[in-house]
Amino acid sequence: MTTQFVLRTDKKDSAGRCPVHLVVYLDGTRLKCATGEKCKPAEWNADRQQFRRSFTGADEANQYLTLRIEQVNDWWRKLRAVGETPTVEGLRKALAPPSDEVAVPERQQSLVALMDDFRTVLRGRGYMYETLRHYLVVRNWLASYEKRRGQPLLVATYDLAAHDGFLAFMTMERKLSANSVYTAVKDLKALLNFLRDERSYTLGVEVKNLKANSVDVDKVYLTAAELEALRVAVLPANLGPVRDVFLFCCYTGLRYSDALQLHVGNVDNWDGGRVLRLTQSKTRKRVSIYLTSAAAAIIDKYADGQRTRLLPMLTNQVMNRYLKRVLRLAGVASIIEVVRVVAGSVVKTPTPKHDLVTMHTARHTFATQSLLRGMPVAVLQKILGHTNIKTTLVYAKIVEDFQHQTMRRVWEAQDAISDTTDIQSSQICAVEHVAA
């Protein structure tokens, strides 16, 4: 028996995503069925038959494909033992979750089936695609654990013992990171709260007692000196626009998704200067960002009177790939220790900073450099579009310069020298004042 995953580029949807199909070859018979996964062609590695790292949730999605292979192997062993002929219908049945195979009373439905229903409810309430995808990943992990456990995960019997088994399965067997496990538990708790509060289910556990710990992950950002080195670096012609877009996001704090959709209608005049006014794609919050001279110069550089888009954007994965080369050519080569927790063990890997930079690094850079230049956290919160100021305060924790400057001033009785000496604050950010 041979299995293969194929991206059906002939069935691309309106968003440019193509379905991933599983093809099984059995004694001259070719069977195929959909896996339920989709991605853009650039997010798929055809040689390795798996999702690329640029695909959101790549680790979980690839683990899901591995689970599919395990299910097919189990199915084939059972067929071979009884001498039955493999069929497409039999393959689909083998890949269906247990809750789809056995009819059970409503109050005894598997958490897997209920998570499917919950996602349908959230979709109807207007939740975004990426949020729904996170719940799909958790649903798949629940299905995998349910299969490993050999019995359905019922609402009434999911207790602390079952939960501990779920945590051990994800951590030790699937080797998920602590934050991936934490996210899975958070989404599972959202499902259980929904069933209890809105569907009147009787739960087998107090939701507040379902525990999982997250860990702080160091955010990568550029120093002012590195920003300047990037700005003046001599680059090949094809990499110049990538550098400019990245710098623009460093100067404004925009996410890639928002920079991608910037158009001339987002630019307004304000007090002799210009501002960006837009609604963020992720949070749908309205933000207003002052364009400093450095940011405005980048927009003007690509304004030709015919373009409606403000910036020369490429796909996110292509931008991320080119950025590593751009930063390397700019001399951003400091070594960063990357710490991961794998199956309960701490793994430390020294990695050049340019290998860790992505488009989202620009947003981290804007936030940290803004704080270093004295921007109030409350103002930074408004610019970044954070609903909760605690999210913004995360950046204050990672700016080590604060503690170093304070300690030097206290112990050596001298003024601290920031790494921002060579770059004026107006090059990075400024704040639009709004009348009370």
SVG drawing of the C-alpha trace seen along z (x, -y; Angstrom):
<svg xmlns="http://www.w3.org/2000/svg" viewBox="-31 -72 60 85">
<polyline fill="none" stroke="black" stroke-width="0.4" points="0.0,0.0 1.2,-3.5 -0.3,-6.8 0.2,-10.2 -1.1,-13.8 -1.9,-15.9 -2.8,-19.6 -5.6,-19.9 -4.6,-23.2 -7.4,-22.7 -10.0,-23.2 -8.9,-26.6 -11.5,-28.6 -12.1,-32.4 -9.4,-32.9 -6.8,-31.1 -6.8,-28.0 -6.7,-24.5 -8.0,-21.3 -5.5,-18.7 -6.5,-15.2 -5.3,-11.8 -4.5,-9.2 -4.2,-5.6 -2.8,-2.9 -3.8,0.7 -2.9,3.7 -3.4,1.8 -6.5,-0.1 -6.3,-3.9 -8.6,-5.5 -8.7,-9.2 -10.7,-11.5 -10.5,-15.0 -8.8,-15.6 -10.8,-18.8 -7.6,-20.8 -6.9,-23.7 -4.0,-26.0 -2.5,-28.2 0.0,-26.6 2.9,-28.5 2.1,-27.1 2.3,-23.5 5.6,-21.5 4.8,-19.0 8.1,-17.1 7.5,-16.4 3.7,-16.3 3.1,-18.6 2.4,-22.2 5.2,-24.7 6.2,-26.6 4.6,-29.7 1.2,-28.1 -0.7,-29.2 -0.8,-26.2 1.6,-24.1 2.7,-21.9 -0.9,-21.0 -2.0,-20.6 0.9,-18.2 0.2,-16.2 -3.4,-15.9 -2.1,-14.5 0.0,-12.0 -3.1,-11.0 -4.9,-10.3 -2.1,-8.0 -2.4,-6.1 -6.1,-5.7 -5.6,-4.4 -3.0,-1.9 -5.4,-0.6 -8.2,-0.3 -6.0,1.6 -4.9,4.0 -8.4,4.8 -9.5,5.3 -6.5,7.5 -7.3,9.7 -10.9,10.4 -10.1,10.4 -12.5,7.5 -12.0,5.3 -11.0,1.7 -13.5,-0.9 -13.6,-4.7 -16.7,-4.6 -14.8,-2.3 -11.9,-4.7 -14.1,-7.7 -15.8,-5.8 -12.4,-4.9 -11.4,-8.5 -14.7,-9.8 -14.5,-10.6 -16.0,-8.0 -19.0,-10.2 -20.1,-10.1 -20.2,-6.3 -22.3,-5.6 -25.6,-7.3 -25.7,-8.4 -28.2,-10.3 -27.8,-14.1 -26.6,-14.4 -24.0,-11.7 -22.5,-13.2 -18.7,-13.2 -16.9,-16.4 -15.5,-16.0 -19.0,-16.2 -20.0,-19.0 -16.9,-21.0 -18.0,-20.8 -21.4,-22.1 -19.7,-24.9 -17.7,-26.0 -20.9,-26.2 -22.4,-28.4 -19.3,-30.7 -19.3,-30.9 -22.9,-32.1 -21.9,-34.7 -19.3,-36.2 -16.1,-34.8 -13.1,-35.1 -11.6,-32.2 -8.4,-32.0 -10.3,-31.8 -12.5,-29.0 -9.4,-27.2 -7.9,-27.2 -11.0,-25.4 -10.7,-22.9 -7.2,-22.1 -8.4,-21.4 -11.2,-19.3 -8.7,-17.2 -6.6,-16.7 -9.6,-15.6 -10.4,-13.1 -6.9,-11.8 -6.9,-11.5 -10.4,-9.8 -9.0,-7.2 -6.0,-6.6 -8.2,-6.3 -10.5,-3.8 -13.7,-5.3 -15.7,-8.5 -15.0,-11.7 -18.5,-12.4 -19.6,-15.7 -20.9,-14.0 -17.7,-11.8 -15.0,-14.2 -13.4,-14.7 -10.1,-15.7 -8.6,-12.2 -9.7,-12.4 -8.3,-15.9 -4.9,-14.9 -4.8,-12.1 -5.5,-14.6 -2.7,-16.9 -0.2,-13.9 -1.3,-12.8 -0.6,-16.2 2.6,-16.9 4.3,-13.5 3.0,-11.6 2.4,-14.5 5.2,-16.7 3.2,-19.9 4.7,-23.0 3.4,-24.3 1.6,-27.2 0.0,-25.0 -1.4,-22.8 -2.5,-26.0 -4.4,-27.2 -6.1,-23.8 -7.3,-23.8 -8.4,-27.4 -10.6,-26.6 -11.9,-23.4 -12.9,-25.4 -14.8,-27.8 -16.7,-24.9 -17.6,-23.5 -18.7,-27.0 -20.9,-27.3 -22.5,-23.9 -23.1,-24.6 -24.3,-28.2 -26.1,-28.2 -27.2,-24.6 -27.9,-23.6 -25.6,-20.6 -24.5,-19.0 -20.7,-18.8 -18.6,-16.2 -16.0,-18.7 -15.8,-22.3 -14.4,-24.2 -12.3,-26.5 -10.4,-23.4 -9.1,-22.5 -5.5,-23.7 -2.8,-24.2 0.2,-26.5 1.5,-28.9 5.1,-30.1 6.5,-33.4 8.0,-33.4 10.7,-35.9 9.6,-38.4 12.2,-39.2 12.6,-42.9 15.3,-45.1 17.3,-47.7 17.6,-51.3 21.1,-50.5 19.8,-47.5 17.0,-49.6 19.5,-52.1 21.8,-49.4 18.8,-48.0 17.7,-51.4 21.1,-52.2 22.0,-48.7 22.8,-48.3 20.5,-45.5 19.7,-43.8 16.9,-45.5 14.4,-42.7 15.0,-43.0 14.6,-46.8 10.8,-46.8 10.8,-44.1 13.0,-46.1 10.9,-49.2 7.6,-47.5 9.2,-46.0 10.6,-49.4 7.2,-51.0 5.6,-48.4 8.4,-49.2 7.5,-52.9 3.7,-52.3 3.2,-49.0 1.0,-47.6 0.4,-43.9 1.1,-42.3 -2.6,-41.8 -3.3,-45.5 -0.3,-46.7 -1.4,-44.3 -4.7,-46.1 -3.6,-49.7 -4.9,-52.0 -5.0,-55.7 -8.3,-56.1 -6.5,-55.2 -4.4,-58.4 -5.7,-61.6 -4.2,-65.1 -3.7,-66.2 -2.2,-69.3 0.3,-69.8 1.1,-66.1 -0.6,-62.8 -2.2,-60.0 -3.3,-56.5 -6.9,-55.7 -8.0,-52.1 -9.9,-49.2 -7.7,-46.3 -8.4,-43.0 -7.8,-40.9 -9.7,-42.8 -11.9,-45.1 -10.9,-48.0 -10.5,-51.5 -7.0,-52.9 -5.4,-56.2 -1.6,-56.3 0.5,-59.4 2.9,-59.1 6.4,-60.2 8.6,-61.6 10.3,-58.2 7.0,-56.4 5.6,-59.0 8.8,-58.9 8.2,-55.2 4.6,-55.8 5.7,-58.6 8.5,-56.4 5.9,-54.0 3.2,-56.5 2.9,-56.8 -0.6,-58.1 -1.9,-54.9 -1.5,-52.5 -4.4,-52.2 -2.4,-50.1 0.2,-52.0 2.9,-49.4 4.5,-46.8 3.4,-43.8 4.2,-40.1 2.7,-37.1 3.5,-36.8 5.6,-33.6 7.6,-35.1 8.2,-38.3 9.3,-36.3 11.7,-34.3 13.2,-37.3 13.5,-39.2 16.0,-36.6 18.3,-37.4 17.7,-41.2 18.6,-41.2 21.6,-39.0 22.9,-41.4 22.2,-44.3 24.5,-42.7 21.8,-41.8 23.6,-38.7 23.5,-38.8 22.9,-35.4 19.6,-34.8 19.0,-31.8 15.7,-30.1 14.2,-28.2 11.6,-25.5 9.9,-23.0 9.6,-19.6 7.9,-16.7 8.8,-18.3 12.4,-19.0 13.9,-22.5 15.8,-22.7 18.0,-25.8 19.2,-26.6 21.6,-29.5 20.1,-31.1 21.1,-34.2 18.5,-36.9 18.1,-37.3 16.8,-33.7 14.0,-34.6 12.8,-37.8 9.3,-37.7 7.0,-40.5 5.4,-40.4 8.8,-41.3 8.2,-44.8 5.2,-45.2 7.3,-44.1 10.0,-46.5 7.6,-49.4 6.2,-48.6 9.5,-48.3 11.1,-51.3 8.1,-53.4 8.4,-52.5 12.1,-53.2 11.4,-56.7 9.0,-57.4 5.6,-56.8 2.9,-56.2 1.6,-52.7 -2.0,-53.9 -1.1,-55.7 0.7,-52.7 -2.3,-50.6 -4.5,-52.8 -2.0,-52.8 -1.6,-49.0 -5.4,-48.5 -5.2,-46.3 -8.5,-45.9 -6.8,-45.1 -3.9,-47.1 -2.3,-43.9 -1.5,-42.9 0.4,-46.1 2.2,-45.7 3.8,-42.5 6.2,-44.7 7.2,-46.7 8.3,-43.4 10.7,-42.6 12.4,-45.9 15.5,-45.1 17.0,-48.5 14.6,-50.0 16.0,-47.9 19.6,-48.3 19.3,-52.1 17.7,-52.4 20.3,-50.2 23.2,-52.2 21.6,-55.5 21.1,-54.2 24.5,-52.5 26.7,-54.8 24.9,-58.1 25.0,-58.9 22.5,-59.5 21.7,-56.4 22.6,-56.3 20.0,-54.7 20.7,-52.8 18.4,-55.3 21.0,-58.1 21.7,-57.8 18.0,-57.9 15.6,-60.6 12.3,-59.5 10.4,-61.2 11.9,-58.6 10.0,-55.8 6.7,-57.0 4.7,-60.0 1.3,-60.4 -1.8,-62.1 -3.3,-64.2 -7.1,-63.9 -9.1,-66.6 -10.9,-65.6"/>
</svg>
